[in-house]
């Protein structure tokens, strides 16, 4: 049986998405909910700007989605011939793509970006794959000239689209694991993540820093709190660490706890075939509380068989209730039958019913 209900949060306060208590240093900024895509804060979020090494978010996810990141390769001299930050690859050494991804995302290695592109189809083809991915994700103001984020005339994005790309990338467990790593020893190197948010901000899970003189300081961060995940992006922000902490705090403050049901609440029913009752209530196993933002609509559905056969034992497991915001699963809980439903006694045959009729004539 499947049943949908809709709850609309009644809010006692109005949240202005474009308002913020403190001054914003960034040329462009945005905070979005990673799961629903809803904007929690924005400032000039659609300005088309260069993004420096935050480019490597796309580099990483394109490489990961090509598969087999544990394969190894031999470093070619041309991979090391680049300026800027480096994981210090050496020509002739053997490295795995996975370890190179750590060098890309933790040490922001421009050499790592060239190596990944070179080993994943070649520089030109890989950059085309990055642009194809941007198009597939609907990032109409995003374009790449290279895999490392060095300055280019048509190398640009927006804060909003960079946040949307990051939300997509964080769905991949390999990407998520790499960008949330503070430090690691691999490929004969100890790598320390340049992203200070992992230490500065409680619940931070990544994701990437960036800087060139043309771009200024660029930062993409993500954090989890109370079951919700937010992504913050700033482009050309001289005070990015402080701005991200403030933006995330203010965005998380928009979410308030709402009890969706209590333990033992009746949240539905299921039809019973061949029983002394036509249906049996379904009760929730635990209290379920979710943190919701103003105006969020939560739907729920029951997952289980459309009907059951008697006998039904009270307390036995039936299935689960699932709460969602759009396609995002917010919370789940187990469901059990509220009470016993016995099987109906067997129906009498024709002969037995005839005998009962005759006996009734003499009663």
N, C-alpha and C positions, 0 to 999 in steps of 0.2 A: 504494500500500500504506500502511496506517495501523497503527501499532503503539504501544501505550502501555506505559510502565513507570512505576513509582512508586518514588521514593527518599525515605526518611524519615531526616532528619538525626539522627545519634547525637550527643548533646550531652554534654560533660564537665562542664557546670555547669548549675545551675538558676537561671533568671531569675524573680524575683518581680515581676509586672507592677505590683503596687501598692506596691512598695518604692522608696525613693529616698534617696540618700546625704545630700542637703542638706535644709534646712527649706523647706517650700512656703509662699509668701506668699499664694497665690491662694485665694479662697473655693471655686473649682472649677477643675479642670484636667484635660486629657487629651492624650495623644499617640497618634495612630493612623498606621498605614501607609496611605498614600493609595491604593495599588493593591490591597491585599488587604482593607483595612478592619480588620485586626487591631489590637487595643489594645496599645500598648507601655508606656504608663504612664497611670494615672488616679488622681484625687483628687476625691472627691465629684462625679464627672463627670455625674451625672444630676440634680443640683440645678437646679430651674427658676429662672432668674435673668434680669434684663434684660441686654441685650448692647450698648447704645449703638450707635455707628456701624459695628460689625461687621455690623449689619443690612444695610449696603450691599453685602455679598457677594451677598445674595439680590436686591437691587435691580438690581445689574449683570447677573447671569446671566439674570434674567427679561427685561430689556431687550435683551440680546444675542440671546437665543433668539427674540425677535420678528422679528429680521432687519433688514437694510438700515440698519446703524448709521452709514453714511456719509451718510445723508440729512441735510439741514439744516432748521432751524426758526428762527423769530423769537422771541426771549425775551419772554415776557409779564410784566407788572409783578408779578403774584402769585407768580411763581417766585422773586423776590428778597425776598419778604416773609417771612423766616424768621430765627430766631436761630441762634447758634453758628457753627461753621466754615463757610467759604464759598470758592467759586472766583471770586466777585465778578462774577457775571453782571450785565449791564446791560440794562434794558428796551429792546427795539427792535433789539438786535444780532442778527446771524445767526450761529449756531453749529451744528456738526454734532453728532449724537448721540454719535459716537465721541469727539470732543473733550470733550464733557460727561462721558462715562464716565471719562476721565482726571481731570477735575476732581473727580468723585465719589470715585474710589479713591485718588488721590494726595493731593489737598488736603482730602479728606473733606467736600466741599461739600454742605451741606444744601440750598442753592439748586439745586445740580446734581441732587440727588435729586428735588426738586419738579419741575424741568424735565423730567427723564426720565419721571417718572410722568405728568406732564401731556401729554407728547408720545407716550406709549405707551398711550393709552386713557383718560387722566384719572385723577385721584388715587384715587378710590374703586375704580374698576375695576382699576387697577394693584395696589393693595394686596390686592384679592381674588385677583389673579393670583399674587401672592407667597404668599398662604396656600394657594392651590390647588397651587402647586409644592411647598410644604412637605408637604402631604398626599400628593402623588404620590410624594415621596421617602421617605415613611414617617416623617416627623419629627413625631411625635405630641405632643411637648411644646413645639413651636415655633409662635408666633403673632405676627403683625405688625399694628400699628395704623397705621403710616406707613412711608414709604420711606427715611427718613433716620436713624432710631434714637433720636429724641428720646423722652423718658420717656412711658410710657403704662401704664395699669393692667393691660392684657392684652398688653403687648409684651414677649415673653420667649422664651427658648430654654434649652438646656442645652449645656454644653461639648461633650459627645459629639455631639449633633445638629448643632452648629455646625461641628464637624470633618467630619462626614459630608457636610454641605452643601458645604463647601469642597472636599472630595475630588471631588465631582460637578462643581463649577464649574471646577476646574483641568483637567478634561478638554477644556474649550473653549479653542481656541487664542487667540481674541480676548481672553477673560478672562485667560488665563495671561500673554499679552504685556502687557496693561495693568498688572496687579498687580505684575509683576516690574520695571517701569520705575522707575528711581531719579529721573530728572528728564526733562522734555520741554518743548519750546516749541510750543504749539499754541493756537489760538483767540486769538492775540495775547497770550498769557500764558506766562511761564516757571513751570512747576509742579514742585515738589519733593515727593517722596513723604515723608509723615509716618512711614512705617514704617522705623525705624532698623535693623531686623534685616537689611535689604538691604545695609547697610554693616558691621554688627557681626558677622554670622555667615556664614562661608564656605559657599557653596552655597545661600544663601537665595533664594527665588523669589517672595516675597510674604508675607502677602496684605493684612491690614487692621488698623488701630488703631481704638480707640473710647474715649470718655470722657464721662460726665456725673457729677454729684455723686451721683445715686442709684445709678448702675451701678458707679462706680469705674472704674479702668483696665481695659480689655478689649483683648485682643490675639489675633489669629490669625496664625500664621506657618507657612511651609512651607519645606522645604529638601531638596535632593537631594545624595546622596553614594553613590558606588559603585553607581549604577544603581537606588538605592532612594529613594523620596520619602516624607518624614514630614510630618505636619501637627500642630502644637501649638496648643492653645487654652487661654487663661486668662481667667476672668471675675472681676472685682473683685480685682485683683492690684496692689498698690502697687509691687512690684519685678518687673514683667513682663519687662523686657529681660533681666535676669540669669536669671530663672526659665526663660525660653524657651531661652536658650543652654545652660543646664544640662540641662533636660529633653531637648532634641534631642541633645546630646552623649551622654547616658546611654542614650537610645533607639538611636542609631546604633551604640553599643558592643555592643548585643545581636546585631548582624549579624557573621558571620564568613565569610571566603572559602571556598568549596567548589568544587573543580574538577569540573565535570560531565562533561567528556571532554577528552582530549588531541588535538592535531592528528594525524591519521592513524589514530585509533581507528576500529575497525569498530563502527558503531552500529546496523546493520540490514542488510537485504538486500531485493532486489526480484526477482520472478519474471521469467525470460527465456523468451519464446516463440520456438520455432524455432532454438534455439541448441545448442551443444555442451555447455552446462551449463544446468541447470534454473533456476538463480538466480545472482545475482552480489552479493557484499557491497558495502555502501555505507560509504565512509570520510569522516570529518569533515575539514573544511578547516583548522580553527584550534582552538587550545585555547580552551575556554569555561569561565570562572570566574564564579560568581555569589555575591553576598553574601546569606546566608540567616540567618534568625532560628531559634532553637530550636523544633523541632517542625514547621517548615514542610514541607509535602509538595510535591515537585516532580514533575510529570508531563512526559513528552516524547512527541512524535508526529512522524512523518515525513510531509512534504508533498511529493508527487510523484505520478507516474502509478502505478496499481496493478500494472502489468506493462509490460515493454518488449520490443521485437522485436530479435532478433539481426540485424545484427552490433552488438555493444556495444564501444565503445572505452574502455579503462581511462583514468581521469583526466577523462573528460568529465563535465559537470555533470548531476546527476540532479534535485536539488531541495534541500530544507532540512530540518533538524531544528529543532523548536520546543520550548522548555522553558517550562512554565507553572506558576503557582501559582493554582489555581482558573481563572478566566477571564483572568487577567492574564498576558500574554506577558512572560516574564522575559528570555530570551535566544534567539537564533537562530544557526544556522551553516549553511554550504553543505555539500552532500554530493556526492560523485563516485563513479563506479564504480571498484572496486578493481583490476580487470584486464580484459583483452579477453575477449569471448565471441564465438567465430566462429559463423557461420550453418551449420546442418546442410547437407550436400550434398543436391541435389535428389533426391527419391524416384524410383526407376526406374518406368517405365510397365509395363503388363501384358505387352506384346509383348517388351520387353527382358528381363523376368524369365523369360518362357517360353524365350527363346533361351538365357539363362544356365542354365536347367534342362537343356535338351537338351545343351548343351556339357558340363555336368557328367556326363552319362551316358557320355561318351566319354573323360573324363579318367582 
